[in-house]
Amino acid sequence: MKLDAIHHVAIIVSDYQRSREFYVDKLGFKVIRENYRPDRGDWKLDLACGDIELEIFGQDWAPERPDKPEARGLRHLAFKVEEIEKTVAELESLGIPCEEIRLDGYTGKKMTFFFDPDGLPLELHQ
């Protein structure tokens, strides 16, 4: 078996419009598709993220994440950046606080975390 690459990552959010503003207007992801699915009672937003897609599902009825970040399933979503200090400054200028930049103990690369509107940990990794 040969798995070539990750095609997409899917995230369920509690407030579709708030999360759309966060991922599209603040983080700058480009919209590929956006659809309301009446049979499921939710919105599905497909975003371009390099060579993969980020799928946002707006389901206000979904249960909350039980623990941060050590819940089973997705622990966090990491984004590769060229200049972490510049990216942190851009996020903070948009009102998105970031943790202190530190070195990853395994890769020796700079990293930090910030959070989406539902508290999902998002990592920047240089």
PyMOL commands that place a pseudoatom at each C-alpha (Angstrom):
pseudoatom trace, name=CA, resn=MET, resi=1, chain=A, elem=C, hetatm=0, pos=[0.000, 0.000, 0.000]
pseudoatom trace, name=CA, resn=LYS, resi=2, chain=A, elem=C, hetatm=0, pos=[1.190, 3.501, -0.809]
pseudoatom trace, name=CA, resn=LEU, resi=3, chain=A, elem=C, hetatm=0, pos=[-0.556, 6.533, 0.637]
pseudoatom trace, name=CA, resn=ASP, resi=4, chain=A, elem=C, hetatm=0, pos=[0.706, 9.534, -1.310]
pseudoatom trace, name=CA, resn=ALA, resi=5, chain=A, elem=C, hetatm=0, pos=[-0.350, 12.535, 0.768]
pseudoatom trace, name=CA, resn=ILE, resi=6, chain=A, elem=C, hetatm=0, pos=[-3.005, 13.934, 3.055]
pseudoatom trace, name=CA, resn=HIS, resi=7, chain=A, elem=C, hetatm=0, pos=[-5.917, 15.108, 0.905]
pseudoatom trace, name=CA, resn=HIS, resi=8, chain=A, elem=C, hetatm=0, pos=[-7.839, 17.073, 3.540]
pseudoatom trace, name=CA, resn=VAL, resi=9, chain=A, elem=C, hetatm=0, pos=[-8.349, 17.710, 7.235]
pseudoatom trace, name=CA, resn=ALA, resi=10, chain=A, elem=C, hetatm=0, pos=[-11.904, 18.195, 8.547]
pseudoatom trace, name=CA, resn=ILE, resi=11, chain=A, elem=C, hetatm=0, pos=[-12.920, 20.330, 11.518]
pseudoatom trace, name=CA, resn=ILE, resi=12, chain=A, elem=C, hetatm=0, pos=[-16.370, 20.592, 13.112]
pseudoatom trace, name=CA, resn=VAL, resi=13, chain=A, elem=C, hetatm=0, pos=[-17.132, 24.076, 14.443]
pseudoatom trace, name=CA, resn=SER, resi=14, chain=A, elem=C, hetatm=0, pos=[-19.927, 25.361, 16.686]
pseudoatom trace, name=CA, resn=ASP, resi=15, chain=A, elem=C, hetatm=0, pos=[-20.487, 28.755, 15.020]
pseudoatom trace, name=CA, resn=TYR, resi=16, chain=A, elem=C, hetatm=0, pos=[-20.104, 28.607, 11.249]
pseudoatom trace, name=CA, resn=GLN, resi=17, chain=A, elem=C, hetatm=0, pos=[-19.994, 32.354, 10.549]
pseudoatom trace, name=CA, resn=ARG, resi=18, chain=A, elem=C, hetatm=0, pos=[-17.500, 33.043, 13.362]
pseudoatom trace, name=CA, resn=SER, resi=19, chain=A, elem=C, hetatm=0, pos=[-15.224, 30.226, 12.163]
pseudoatom trace, name=CA, resn=ARG, resi=20, chain=A, elem=C, hetatm=0, pos=[-15.579, 31.258, 8.502]
pseudoatom trace, name=CA, resn=GLU, resi=21, chain=A, elem=C, hetatm=0, pos=[-14.441, 34.768, 9.445]
pseudoatom trace, name=CA, resn=PHE, resi=22, chain=A, elem=C, hetatm=0, pos=[-11.515, 33.322, 11.433]
pseudoatom trace, name=CA, resn=TYR, resi=23, chain=A, elem=C, hetatm=0, pos=[-10.223, 30.916, 8.755]
pseudoatom trace, name=CA, resn=VAL, resi=24, chain=A, elem=C, hetatm=0, pos=[-11.037, 32.997, 5.643]
pseudoatom trace, name=CA, resn=ASP, resi=25, chain=A, elem=C, hetatm=0, pos=[-10.914, 36.656, 6.685]
pseudoatom trace, name=CA, resn=LYS, resi=26, chain=A, elem=C, hetatm=0, pos=[-8.222, 36.450, 9.379]
pseudoatom trace, name=CA, resn=LEU, resi=27, chain=A, elem=C, hetatm=0, pos=[-6.033, 33.469, 8.423]
pseudoatom trace, name=CA, resn=GLY, resi=28, chain=A, elem=C, hetatm=0, pos=[-6.491, 34.086, 4.692]
pseudoatom trace, name=CA, resn=PHE, resi=29, chain=A, elem=C, hetatm=0, pos=[-7.486, 30.652, 3.398]
pseudoatom trace, name=CA, resn=LYS, resi=30, chain=A, elem=C, hetatm=0, pos=[-9.066, 30.703, -0.079]
pseudoatom trace, name=CA, resn=VAL, resi=31, chain=A, elem=C, hetatm=0, pos=[-12.593, 29.299, -0.474]
pseudoatom trace, name=CA, resn=ILE, resi=32, chain=A, elem=C, hetatm=0, pos=[-12.834, 26.351, -2.887]
pseudoatom trace, name=CA, resn=ARG, resi=33, chain=A, elem=C, hetatm=0, pos=[-16.482, 25.454, -2.230]
pseudoatom trace, name=CA, resn=GLU, resi=34, chain=A, elem=C, hetatm=0, pos=[-19.156, 26.529, 0.228]
pseudoatom trace, name=CA, resn=ASN, resi=35, chain=A, elem=C, hetatm=0, pos=[-22.443, 24.689, 0.578]
pseudoatom trace, name=CA, resn=TYR, resi=36, chain=A, elem=C, hetatm=0, pos=[-25.372, 24.490, 2.948]
pseudoatom trace, name=CA, resn=ARG, resi=37, chain=A, elem=C, hetatm=0, pos=[-26.447, 20.868, 3.312]
pseudoatom trace, name=CA, resn=PRO, resi=38, chain=A, elem=C, hetatm=0, pos=[-30.140, 20.866, 4.300]
pseudoatom trace, name=CA, resn=ASP, resi=39, chain=A, elem=C, hetatm=0, pos=[-30.245, 17.079, 4.660]
pseudoatom trace, name=CA, resn=ARG, resi=40, chain=A, elem=C, hetatm=0, pos=[-27.612, 17.348, 7.437]
pseudoatom trace, name=CA, resn=GLY, resi=41, chain=A, elem=C, hetatm=0, pos=[-28.521, 20.790, 8.721]
pseudoatom trace, name=CA, resn=ASP, resi=42, chain=A, elem=C, hetatm=0, pos=[-24.982, 22.114, 8.416]
pseudoatom trace, name=CA, resn=TRP, resi=43, chain=A, elem=C, hetatm=0, pos=[-22.605, 24.183, 6.321]
pseudoatom trace, name=CA, resn=LYS, resi=44, chain=A, elem=C, hetatm=0, pos=[-19.550, 22.704, 4.594]
pseudoatom trace, name=CA, resn=LEU, resi=45, chain=A, elem=C, hetatm=0, pos=[-16.712, 25.022, 3.651]
pseudoatom trace, name=CA, resn=ASP, resi=46, chain=A, elem=C, hetatm=0, pos=[-13.713, 23.693, 1.680]
pseudoatom trace, name=CA, resn=LEU, resi=47, chain=A, elem=C, hetatm=0, pos=[-10.574, 25.825, 1.937]
pseudoatom trace, name=CA, resn=ALA, resi=48, chain=A, elem=C, hetatm=0, pos=[-7.222, 25.706, 0.120]
pseudoatom trace, name=CA, resn=CYS, resi=49, chain=A, elem=C, hetatm=0, pos=[-4.242, 25.095, 2.391]
pseudoatom trace, name=CA, resn=GLY, resi=50, chain=A, elem=C, hetatm=0, pos=[-1.194, 24.457, 0.233]
pseudoatom trace, name=CA, resn=ASP, resi=51, chain=A, elem=C, hetatm=0, pos=[-1.596, 21.024, -1.343]
pseudoatom trace, name=CA, resn=ILE, resi=52, chain=A, elem=C, hetatm=0, pos=[-4.369, 19.910, 1.021]
pseudoatom trace, name=CA, resn=GLU, resi=53, chain=A, elem=C, hetatm=0, pos=[-7.898, 21.069, 1.751]
pseudoatom trace, name=CA, resn=LEU, resi=54, chain=A, elem=C, hetatm=0, pos=[-9.214, 22.186, 5.104]
pseudoatom trace, name=CA, resn=GLU, resi=55, chain=A, elem=C, hetatm=0, pos=[-12.882, 21.247, 5.482]
pseudoatom trace, name=CA, resn=ILE, resi=56, chain=A, elem=C, hetatm=0, pos=[-14.980, 23.241, 7.943]
pseudoatom trace, name=CA, resn=PHE, resi=57, chain=A, elem=C, hetatm=0, pos=[-18.305, 21.733, 9.022]
pseudoatom trace, name=CA, resn=GLY, resi=58, chain=A, elem=C, hetatm=0, pos=[-20.661, 24.118, 10.825]
pseudoatom trace, name=CA, resn=GLN, resi=59, chain=A, elem=C, hetatm=0, pos=[-22.605, 21.947, 13.250]
pseudoatom trace, name=CA, resn=ASP, resi=60, chain=A, elem=C, hetatm=0, pos=[-23.860, 23.918, 16.244]
pseudoatom trace, name=CA, resn=TRP, resi=61, chain=A, elem=C, hetatm=0, pos=[-25.276, 20.703, 17.744]
pseudoatom trace, name=CA, resn=ALA, resi=62, chain=A, elem=C, hetatm=0, pos=[-21.924, 18.867, 17.944]
pseudoatom trace, name=CA, resn=PRO, resi=63, chain=A, elem=C, hetatm=0, pos=[-20.589, 18.137, 21.462]
pseudoatom trace, name=CA, resn=GLU, resi=64, chain=A, elem=C, hetatm=0, pos=[-17.747, 20.248, 22.858]
pseudoatom trace, name=CA, resn=ARG, resi=65, chain=A, elem=C, hetatm=0, pos=[-14.152, 19.060, 22.832]
pseudoatom trace, name=CA, resn=PRO, resi=66, chain=A, elem=C, hetatm=0, pos=[-13.715, 17.212, 26.161]
pseudoatom trace, name=CA, resn=ASP, resi=67, chain=A, elem=C, hetatm=0, pos=[-10.154, 18.346, 26.922]
pseudoatom trace, name=CA, resn=LYS, resi=68, chain=A, elem=C, hetatm=0, pos=[-7.442, 20.540, 25.436]
pseudoatom trace, name=CA, resn=PRO, resi=69, chain=A, elem=C, hetatm=0, pos=[-5.297, 19.298, 23.724]
pseudoatom trace, name=CA, resn=GLU, resi=70, chain=A, elem=C, hetatm=0, pos=[-5.216, 15.753, 25.019]
pseudoatom trace, name=CA, resn=ALA, resi=71, chain=A, elem=C, hetatm=0, pos=[-8.598, 14.538, 23.772]
pseudoatom trace, name=CA, resn=ARG, resi=72, chain=A, elem=C, hetatm=0, pos=[-8.635, 11.439, 21.593]
pseudoatom trace, name=CA, resn=GLY, resi=73, chain=A, elem=C, hetatm=0, pos=[-8.663, 12.195, 17.894]
pseudoatom trace, name=CA, resn=LEU, resi=74, chain=A, elem=C, hetatm=0, pos=[-7.141, 15.312, 16.403]
pseudoatom trace, name=CA, resn=ARG, resi=75, chain=A, elem=C, hetatm=0, pos=[-4.657, 16.780, 18.873]
pseudoatom trace, name=CA, resn=HIS, resi=76, chain=A, elem=C, hetatm=0, pos=[-3.826, 19.900, 16.880]
pseudoatom trace, name=CA, resn=LEU, resi=77, chain=A, elem=C, hetatm=0, pos=[-3.394, 21.161, 13.345]
pseudoatom trace, name=CA, resn=ALA, resi=78, chain=A, elem=C, hetatm=0, pos=[0.074, 22.479, 12.428]
pseudoatom trace, name=CA, resn=PHE, resi=79, chain=A, elem=C, hetatm=0, pos=[0.883, 24.999, 9.702]
pseudoatom trace, name=CA, resn=LYS, resi=80, chain=A, elem=C, hetatm=0, pos=[4.355, 25.377, 8.220]
pseudoatom trace, name=CA, resn=VAL, resi=81, chain=A, elem=C, hetatm=0, pos=[5.511, 29.008, 8.030]
pseudoatom trace, name=CA, resn=GLU, resi=82, chain=A, elem=C, hetatm=0, pos=[8.682, 30.679, 6.752]
pseudoatom trace, name=CA, resn=GLU, resi=83, chain=A, elem=C, hetatm=0, pos=[9.006, 33.433, 9.376]
pseudoatom trace, name=CA, resn=ILE, resi=84, chain=A, elem=C, hetatm=0, pos=[7.288, 32.546, 12.634]
pseudoatom trace, name=CA, resn=GLU, resi=85, chain=A, elem=C, hetatm=0, pos=[7.862, 35.938, 14.295]
pseudoatom trace, name=CA, resn=LYS, resi=86, chain=A, elem=C, hetatm=0, pos=[6.238, 37.719, 11.342]
pseudoatom trace, name=CA, resn=THR, resi=87, chain=A, elem=C, hetatm=0, pos=[3.258, 35.340, 11.351]
pseudoatom trace, name=CA, resn=VAL, resi=88, chain=A, elem=C, hetatm=0, pos=[2.785, 35.729, 15.116]
pseudoatom trace, name=CA, resn=ALA, resi=89, chain=A, elem=C, hetatm=0, pos=[2.854, 39.522, 14.742]
pseudoatom trace, name=CA, resn=GLU, resi=90, chain=A, elem=C, hetatm=0, pos=[0.222, 39.318, 11.975]
pseudoatom trace, name=CA, resn=LEU, resi=91, chain=A, elem=C, hetatm=0, pos=[-2.040, 37.071, 14.072]
pseudoatom trace, name=CA, resn=GLU, resi=92, chain=A, elem=C, hetatm=0, pos=[-1.716, 39.267, 17.137]
pseudoatom trace, name=CA, resn=SER, resi=93, chain=A, elem=C, hetatm=0, pos=[-2.514, 42.385, 15.049]
pseudoatom trace, name=CA, resn=LEU, resi=94, chain=A, elem=C, hetatm=0, pos=[-5.798, 40.620, 14.174]
pseudoatom trace, name=CA, resn=GLY, resi=95, chain=A, elem=C, hetatm=0, pos=[-6.541, 40.044, 17.871]
pseudoatom trace, name=CA, resn=ILE, resi=96, chain=A, elem=C, hetatm=0, pos=[-5.468, 36.390, 17.822]
pseudoatom trace, name=CA, resn=PRO, resi=97, chain=A, elem=C, hetatm=0, pos=[-3.129, 35.768, 20.777]
pseudoatom trace, name=CA, resn=CYS, resi=98, chain=A, elem=C, hetatm=0, pos=[-0.272, 33.284, 20.433]
pseudoatom trace, name=CA, resn=GLU, resi=99, chain=A, elem=C, hetatm=0, pos=[1.703, 31.399, 23.027]
pseudoatom trace, name=CA, resn=GLU, resi=100, chain=A, elem=C, hetatm=0, pos=[5.375, 32.196, 23.474]
pseudoatom trace, name=CA, resn=ILE, resi=101, chain=A, elem=C, hetatm=0, pos=[7.598, 31.002, 20.602]
pseudoatom trace, name=CA, resn=ARG, resi=102, chain=A, elem=C, hetatm=0, pos=[9.734, 28.037, 21.672]
pseudoatom trace, name=CA, resn=LEU, resi=103, chain=A, elem=C, hetatm=0, pos=[11.910, 25.354, 20.115]
pseudoatom trace, name=CA, resn=ASP, resi=104, chain=A, elem=C, hetatm=0, pos=[10.448, 21.947, 19.280]
pseudoatom trace, name=CA, resn=GLY, resi=105, chain=A, elem=C, hetatm=0, pos=[12.396, 19.426, 21.354]
pseudoatom trace, name=CA, resn=TYR, resi=106, chain=A, elem=C, hetatm=0, pos=[12.592, 16.960, 18.448]
pseudoatom trace, name=CA, resn=THR, resi=107, chain=A, elem=C, hetatm=0, pos=[13.078, 19.103, 15.358]
pseudoatom trace, name=CA, resn=GLY, resi=108, chain=A, elem=C, hetatm=0, pos=[14.898, 22.046, 16.936]
pseudoatom trace, name=CA, resn=LYS, resi=109, chain=A, elem=C, hetatm=0, pos=[12.585, 24.347, 14.902]
pseudoatom trace, name=CA, resn=LYS, resi=110, chain=A, elem=C, hetatm=0, pos=[10.661, 27.339, 16.234]
pseudoatom trace, name=CA, resn=MET, resi=111, chain=A, elem=C, hetatm=0, pos=[7.011, 26.697, 17.085]
pseudoatom trace, name=CA, resn=THR, resi=112, chain=A, elem=C, hetatm=0, pos=[4.034, 28.175, 18.893]
pseudoatom trace, name=CA, resn=PHE, resi=113, chain=A, elem=C, hetatm=0, pos=[0.312, 27.629, 19.340]
pseudoatom trace, name=CA, resn=PHE, resi=114, chain=A, elem=C, hetatm=0, pos=[-2.831, 29.697, 18.936]
pseudoatom trace, name=CA, resn=PHE, resi=115, chain=A, elem=C, hetatm=0, pos=[-6.479, 28.649, 19.033]
pseudoatom trace, name=CA, resn=ASP, resi=116, chain=A, elem=C, hetatm=0, pos=[-9.482, 28.788, 16.715]
pseudoatom trace, name=CA, resn=PRO, resi=117, chain=A, elem=C, hetatm=0, pos=[-12.851, 30.128, 17.963]
pseudoatom trace, name=CA, resn=ASP, resi=118, chain=A, elem=C, hetatm=0, pos=[-13.795, 26.680, 19.365]
pseudoatom trace, name=CA, resn=GLY, resi=119, chain=A, elem=C, hetatm=0, pos=[-10.475, 26.252, 21.178]
pseudoatom trace, name=CA, resn=LEU, resi=120, chain=A, elem=C, hetatm=0, pos=[-8.905, 23.860, 18.644]
pseudoatom trace, name=CA, resn=PRO, resi=121, chain=A, elem=C, hetatm=0, pos=[-5.119, 24.143, 19.057]
pseudoatom trace, name=CA, resn=LEU, resi=122, chain=A, elem=C, hetatm=0, pos=[-3.406, 25.424, 15.914]
pseudoatom trace, name=CA, resn=GLU, resi=123, chain=A, elem=C, hetatm=0, pos=[0.383, 25.275, 15.658]
pseudoatom trace, name=CA, resn=LEU, resi=124, chain=A, elem=C, hetatm=0, pos=[2.825, 27.370, 13.689]
pseudoatom trace, name=CA, resn=HIS, resi=125, chain=A, elem=C, hetatm=0, pos=[6.003, 25.444, 12.856]
pseudoatom trace, name=CA, resn=GLN, resi=126, chain=A, elem=C, hetatm=0, pos=[8.956, 27.089, 11.128]
for i in range(1, 126): cmd.bond("trace and resi %d" % i, "trace and resi %d" % (i + 1))
show_as sticks, trace
zoom trace
